[in-house]
Amino acid sequence: EYRNIGKTVCVQFVIGLLTYQGDGHDEETVDRLFHEQRRYGDLALVNAREPTRDPYRGDPKCTGEKIVAWFQQLVVTHRDARFVIKADWDTWIHTPKLEANLRHLAKAKEPSYFGNTLWCSYSVADYQPCGYGFGPLQAAGAQKVECPLLPHGRDAVGPFPYAAGLFWGVSYDVVRWIAGSRWACR
């Protein structure tokens, strides 16, 4: 049992209030979300699209949209947080061990990122990521193949590292910076 959950660790399931297509959810889904939140209080309902119906192949554009919306909510609802962690629904986290490690990281008092990193290029004109890889060389090769498939993809920039995958986290000052960034909120 993890005794720190609810005391020093807050666990929430982040749910986009819009479908992948940008519509509101059907009445049954809204009703289930309402009852889940009322009973357990463990949902962060954000004004963003759900990335996809398939949790293993989300659209990175929608995923980023959802994370920015979540960060914007966190700077209001969890102002006392020191770190924010995004984990997939099927990721097991030993919260007491994680909390102990984060206490050491907090001593640095610097903006922090930890976790998985992928590399990706970005078509600014299409407002769309393209060309993914596990390192800069793999992503550069993918950029040559994938980005030209977009209408303006030949002008894609990158590749750049980005947070991705089953587990990553940032310090609260990074959350605050992203939530207020005019680039992230586009």
C-alpha positions in Angstrom: 0.0 0.0 0.0 1.2 3.5 -0.9 0.5 5.6 2.2 1.8 8.8 0.6 -1.0 8.9 -2.0 -3.5 11.6 -1.0 -1.0 13.1 1.5 2.1 14.1 -0.4 1.3 12.6 -3.8 -1.8 13.5 -5.8 -2.9 11.0 -8.5 -5.2 12.2 -11.3 -6.4 10.8 -14.6 -6.2 13.6 -17.2 -9.3 13.5 -19.5 -9.9 15.7 -22.5 -13.4 17.1 -22.5 -13.5 16.9 -26.3 -13.3 13.9 -28.7 -10.4 13.5 -31.1 -12.6 15.2 -33.7 -13.1 18.2 -31.4 -16.7 17.5 -30.5 -18.1 17.1 -27.0 -18.4 13.5 -25.6 -21.7 11.7 -25.8 -24.1 12.0 -22.8 -23.3 8.5 -21.4 -19.5 9.3 -21.3 -20.1 12.7 -19.7 -22.4 11.0 -17.1 -19.7 8.4 -16.3 -17.0 11.1 -16.0 -19.3 13.1 -13.6 -19.9 10.0 -11.4 -16.2 9.0 -11.4 -15.2 12.5 -10.3 -17.9 12.8 -7.7 -17.1 9.4 -6.2 -13.3 9.4 -6.3 -12.2 13.0 -7.1 -9.3 11.6 -9.2 -10.0 13.2 -12.6 -8.4 16.3 -14.1 -11.0 17.3 -16.8 -9.3 19.6 -19.3 -10.6 21.7 -22.2 -8.7 19.7 -24.9 -9.1 16.8 -27.3 -8.4 13.3 -26.4 -5.5 12.2 -28.6 -7.3 9.1 -30.0 -9.4 6.1 -29.2 -6.3 3.9 -29.2 -4.0 4.6 -26.1 -1.0 3.2 -27.9 -1.1 5.5 -31.0 -2.1 8.9 -29.9 -1.8 12.0 -32.2 1.2 14.0 -30.8 -0.5 17.3 -31.7 -3.6 16.4 -29.6 -1.4 14.9 -26.8 0.5 18.2 -26.6 -2.7 20.2 -26.6 -4.0 18.1 -23.7 -0.8 18.4 -21.7 -0.7 22.2 -22.1 -4.4 22.4 -21.0 -3.6 20.3 -18.0 -0.6 22.5 -17.1 -2.8 25.6 -17.4 -5.2 24.0 -15.0 -2.4 22.9 -12.6 -1.0 26.4 -12.1 -4.4 27.3 -10.6 -5.4 24.1 -8.8 -2.1 22.7 -7.5 0.1 25.8 -6.8 1.9 23.9 -4.0 3.1 21.1 -6.3 6.9 20.7 -6.6 6.9 18.3 -9.6 4.3 17.1 -12.1 4.6 13.7 -13.7 2.8 12.3 -16.7 2.5 8.5 -16.8 0.6 6.2 -19.1 -2.5 4.5 -17.7 -0.6 1.1 -17.7 2.6 2.4 -15.9 3.3 1.2 -12.4 5.0 3.8 -10.2 6.4 3.0 -6.8 5.4 6.4 -5.3 7.4 6.2 -2.0 10.6 5.5 -3.9 9.8 8.2 -6.5 9.0 10.7 -3.8 12.4 10.0 -2.1 14.2 10.5 -5.3 12.4 13.8 -6.1 13.3 15.1 -2.7 17.0 14.9 -3.8 16.2 16.5 -7.1 14.3 19.4 -5.4 17.5 20.4 -3.5 19.0 21.6 -6.8 16.3 24.3 -7.0 16.6 24.4 -10.8 14.1 23.8 -13.6 14.1 20.0 -14.1 13.0 17.4 -16.6 13.3 13.7 -16.1 12.1 10.6 -18.0 11.9 9.4 -21.6 12.9 11.5 -24.5 12.2 11.1 -28.2 13.3 13.3 -31.1 10.9 14.9 -33.6 10.8 17.5 -36.3 8.0 20.1 -36.7 6.2 21.7 -39.7 5.6 25.2 -38.5 3.2 26.0 -41.4 1.2 22.9 -40.8 1.3 23.2 -37.0 2.1 19.5 -37.0 4.9 17.2 -35.7 6.6 14.8 -38.1 9.7 12.6 -38.4 10.1 10.8 -35.1 13.1 8.9 -33.8 14.8 7.6 -30.7 17.8 9.8 -31.4 18.7 12.8 -33.5 20.1 10.8 -36.4 17.1 8.4 -36.6 14.7 11.4 -36.4 16.7 13.3 -39.1 16.2 10.3 -41.5 12.5 10.1 -40.6 12.2 13.8 -41.3 13.3 13.3 -44.9 10.6 10.6 -45.4 7.7 11.7 -43.2 7.6 15.5 -43.2 7.3 15.9 -47.0 3.9 14.1 -46.7 2.5 17.2 -45.1 1.4 20.1 -47.3 4.2 22.3 -46.1 6.4 19.6 -44.6 9.5 20.3 -46.7 10.1 23.4 -44.5 10.0 21.4 -41.3 12.5 22.4 -38.6 14.3 20.1 -36.2 14.7 17.4 -35.0 14.4 18.5 -31.4 14.2 16.4 -28.2 10.8 16.2 -26.5 9.2 14.5 -23.5 7.4 11.3 -24.6 6.4 7.9 -23.6 5.2 6.1 -20.6 6.7 8.3 -17.8 8.2 11.7 -17.6 8.1 14.6 -15.2 9.0 18.3 -14.8 9.5 20.7 -11.9 6.6 23.1 -11.2 8.5 26.1 -12.6 8.6 24.3 -16.0 4.9 23.7 -15.7 4.3 27.4 -15.0 6.6 28.4 -17.9 4.8 26.2 -20.4 1.3 27.1 -19.2 2.1 30.8 -19.8 4.0 30.4 -23.0 2.4 32.0 -26.0 4.1 29.4 -28.2 2.9 26.4 -26.3 -0.7 27.8 -26.1 -1.1 28.3 -29.8 
